[in-house]
Amino acid sequence: MSELAQVLRHVAPVDDPHALVGYSTGDDAAVYRITADRAMVVTADFFTPIVDDPYDFGRIAAANALSDIYAMGARPLFVLNLVAFPRKLLGEGILETILRGGGEVAHEAGVPTLGGHSIDDPEPKYGMVAVGEVHPDRMVTNAAAQPGDVLVLTKPIGSGVIATAIKAGTASKGVIDAAVAVMAALNRGSGEAMVAAGAHAATDVTGFGLLGHLHRMLVASGVAAHLRAEAVPLLDGARELAAAGHVPGGTQRNLADLASHVDFAATVDATARTLLGDAQTSGGLLISVPGDRVATLLREIGGKAPCAAVIGSVIEGRPGHIQVE
């Protein structure tokens, strides 16, 4: 049992017919029914800086928080800022720049920032509470993937490796700029496309990595999956930096936690295995869509996402098991 699962054992079970999605399936956001045709979708996310530029940090954190709303097939309504920042640096203009970046992404998403909460903290942290809305019959969860579905990923992976290289001062400006552009991109287009295409299930790819989030979706759905490593898109420079040893601790923990759930073919080298488990920030959506609707999904996504890669399929098998070739 993972450390997270052990902690969640002590959370009181939810006994409310209006609570449509809680913590039990590890989904991206909570969903609470308000009326027969309206449900609130609520999520919160924040983290320490993963890039040096405060404006980019704000943009990435906002896109990351809003991603959970889009992953549920919902429409965001508003956001609240979550700030931890050292009081002694308030006069430096850094926090204002972080908030400006976050606010501009919220504006791009078409939602207002209605307030928030801040604390004095020696280590800066920033994120958002995001509140959205969805029709209860049209929400997309991580618990309905079916055998025969095709798996589509809408952003390349490798941001954890690149963030680690940034801290070490070994990531080039070109690599950083390309990664920031992907991480700061909203998943709005992907979310709208999956709803239009009739996707069965979805999740966004963040801290548990591609393999970790896929595993959670498979467990919740009671199915297994086959993944093609060479079909998974990578951020520019990610493979080289991973091979050079710039691997975050979160990535290593992800791979250790998944050791009994993933079977790698001998042709999948160590660097590819590392990247498949790499802890992501503001990653894309991983969408499970019926095979006969893949073309529709890819057409609907069009140029609205950094990529739209067919990376594998859902199969019958031990729930949560992943075959990687």
Secondary structure by P-SEA (a helix, b strand, c coil): ccaaaaaaccccccccccccccccccccbbbbbccccbbbbbbbbbbccccccaaaaaaaaaaaaaaaaaaacccccbbbbbbbbcccccccaaaaaaaaaaaaaaaaacccccccccccccbbbbbbbcccccccccccccccccccbbbbbcccccaaaaaaaaaaccccaaaaaaaaaaaaccaaaaaaaaaaaccccccccccccaaaaaaaaaaaacccccccccccccccaaaaaaaaccccaaaaaaaaaacccccccccccaaaaaaaacccccccccccccccaaaaaaaaaccccccccccbbbbbccccbbbcc
